[in-house]
Amino acid sequence: MKQAINTLTFLLTSVILLTSCQKEETKYQRPPDADAGQPQIVILPTSAATLTGTAKSYNGPIKGYLWSLISGPNVPKIESPSSISTQVSGLVLGTYSFQFMAIDSAGLTGIDTVSVSVQNVTITYDSKTLQPSNNSYEGLLNIFYPTTFGNNQQLLTEAWTSGGNPVTVRSIVKFDYTGIPTGATVDNATLYLYSDHAPLNGNLIDANFGTNNAFYVERLTSSWTLPTPFTWNNPPSSTTSNRVTVPHSANSFEDISINLTQIVKDQFNYGNNGIIMKLTNEVTYNIRQFYSSKSTVDASKHPKLVINYHY
């Protein structure tokens, strides 16, 4: 009887030990989950990339990491191969594959790979000169004719009088950007305006006159098609964001260039509705007079916008 009890005790002990070993083996059978990150694209002349992995352990903390090269057009330098994040440098044109390994406290490893594509993208730089004749998207808003869209030989910013009545004039103009490739990036933009040497307004002598004839150039935010709905009584909206202030001129006849880079960039981002020009202080007697695209005097004096861009 005693022998039977001892035999039973031995069998139970064996089962308990076997079960314990199985549980211990089960505990350490799942390796870490390793993630080497998303594929990357590097554009030359940049020749380095940063690799960052992540790892999840089921057996206590992660004890180590290892980055290594699987394939590529050359052997780049892995700056910190045993860190979770490392820079790789010395990359050349082609595609690389890197392996990321995570090692847990049980000595089990998880691996993942990531690709780095090094590309050589050609950038094209170009320029567009816009100097139309008879631009329909150009005209005047005149308080003296509050219900009409002025369309004549000049672009004006004016605060004057006629027969004792106020004459305040603002100019709007829109250039056609359809010849510039979609997705192009504007590098700079310059507007050229040319003083009218046969003034039709003001004192009929000086194209530029007054003690403060500085004026603003602002981006229009109201869209428009022809025939234009805009008049003095129904003006378009504009924004002061990135507006340009053109300084006062005491020169009777001064051709000017205006840096419109930020305004044109905003037009490419938010829509091209043109610009408005108006005196900073519309107080008599101040005026600026420029040839419009309707002028028959000299086509080279029409308003000109030069845009430099790349794509």
URBELBEL-V403087 format. One record per residue. N is the residue number from 1. RES is the residue in one letter. SS is DSSP state (A for helix, B for strand, O for the rest). Layout:
N;RES;SS + N;RES;SS
This chain:
1;M;O + 2;K;A + 3;Q;A + 4;A;A + 5;I;A + 6;N;A + 7;T;A + 8;L;A + 9;T;A + 10;F;A + 11;L;A + 12;L;A + 13;T;A + 14;S;A + 15;V;A + 16;I;A + 17;L;A + 18;L;A + 19;T;A + 20;S;A + 21;C;A + 22;Q;A + 23;K;A + 24;E;A + 25;E;A + 26;T;A + 27;K;A + 28;Y;O + 29;Q;O + 30;R;O + 31;P;O + 32;P;O + 33;D;B + 34;A;B + 35;D;B + 36;A;O + 37;G;O + 38;Q;O + 39;P;O + 40;Q;B + 41;I;B + 42;V;B + 43;I;B + 44;L;O + 45;P;O + 46;T;O + 47;S;O + 48;A;B + 49;A;B + 50;T;B + 51;L;B + 52;T;B + 53;G;O + 54;T;B + 55;A;B + 56;K;B + 57;S;O + 58;Y;O + 59;N;O + 60;G;O + 61;P;O + 62;I;B + 63;K;B + 64;G;B + 65;Y;B + 66;L;B + 67;W;B + 68;S;B + 69;L;B + 70;I;B + 71;S;B + 72;G;O + 73;P;O + 74;N;O + 75;V;O + 76;P;O + 77;K;B + 78;I;B + 79;E;O + 80;S;O + 81;P;O + 82;S;O + 83;S;O + 84;I;O + 85;S;B + 86;T;B + 87;Q;B + 88;V;B + 89;S;B + 90;G;O + 91;L;O + 92;V;O + 93;L;O + 94;G;B + 95;T;B + 96;Y;B + 97;S;B + 98;F;B + 99;Q;B + 100;F;B + 101;M;B + 102;A;B + 103;I;B + 104;D;B + 105;S;O + 106;A;O + 107;G;O + 108;L;O + 109;T;B + 110;G;B + 111;I;B + 112;D;B + 113;T;B + 114;V;B + 115;S;B + 116;V;B + 117;S;B + 118;V;B + 119;Q;B + 120;N;O + 121;V;O + 122;T;O + 123;I;O + 124;T;O + 125;Y;B + 126;D;B + 127;S;B + 128;K;B + 129;T;B + 130;L;B + 131;Q;O + 132;P;O + 133;S;O + 134;N;O + 135;N;O + 136;S;O + 137;Y;O + 138;E;B + 139;G;B + 140;L;B + 141;L;B + 142;N;B + 143;I;A + 144;F;A + 145;Y;A + 146;P;O + 147;T;O + 148;T;O + 149;F;B + 150;G;B + 151;N;O + 152;N;O + 153;Q;O + 154;Q;B + 155;L;B + 156;L;B + 157;T;B + 158;E;B + 159;A;B + 160;W;B + 161;T;B + 162;S;B + 163;G;O + 164;G;O + 165;N;B + 166;P;B + 167;V;B + 168;T;B + 169;V;B + 170;R;B + 171;S;B + 172;I;B + 173;V;B + 174;K;O + 175;F;O + 176;D;O + 177;Y;O + 178;T;O + 179;G;O + 180;I;O + 181;P;O + 182;T;O + 183;G;O + 184;A;O + 185;T;B + 186;V;B + 187;D;B + 188;N;B + 189;A;B + 190;T;B + 191;L;B + 192;Y;B + 193;L;B + 194;Y;O + 195;S;B + 196;D;O + 197;H;O + 198;A;O + 199;P;O + 200;L;O + 201;N;O + 202;G;O + 203;N;O + 204;L;O + 205;I;O + 206;D;O + 207;A;O + 208;N;B + 209;F;B + 210;G;O + 211;T;O + 212;N;O + 213;N;O + 214;A;O + 215;F;B + 216;Y;B + 217;V;B + 218;E;B + 219;R;B + 220;L;B + 221;T;O + 222;S;O + 223;S;O + 224;W;O + 225;T;O + 226;L;O + 227;P;O + 228;T;O + 229;P;O + 230;F;O + 231;T;O + 232;W;O + 233;N;O + 234;N;O + 235;P;O + 236;P;O + 237;S;O + 238;S;B + 239;T;B + 240;T;B + 241;S;B + 242;N;B + 243;R;B + 244;V;B + 245;T;B + 246;V;B + 247;P;O + 248;H;O + 249;S;O + 250;A;O + 251;N;O + 252;S;O + 253;F;O + 254;E;O + 255;D;O + 256;I;B + 257;S;B + 258;I;B + 259;N;B + 260;L;O + 261;T;A + 262;Q;A + 263;I;A + 264;V;A + 265;K;A + 266;D;A + 267;Q;A + 268;F;A + 269;N;A + 270;Y;A + 271;G;O + 272;N;O + 273;N;O + 274;G;O + 275;I;B + 276;I;B + 277;M;B + 278;K;B + 279;L;B + 280;T;O + 281;N;O + 282;E;O + 283;V;O + 284;T;O + 285;Y;O + 286;N;B + 287;I;B + 288;R;B + 289;Q;B + 290;F;B + 291;Y;B + 292;S;O + 293;S;O + 294;K;O + 295;S;O + 296;T;O + 297;V;O + 298;D;O + 299;A;A + 300;S;A + 301;K;A + 302;H;O + 303;P;O + 304;K;B + 305;L;B + 306;V;B + 307;I;B + 308;N;B + 309;Y;B + 310;H;B + 311;Y;O
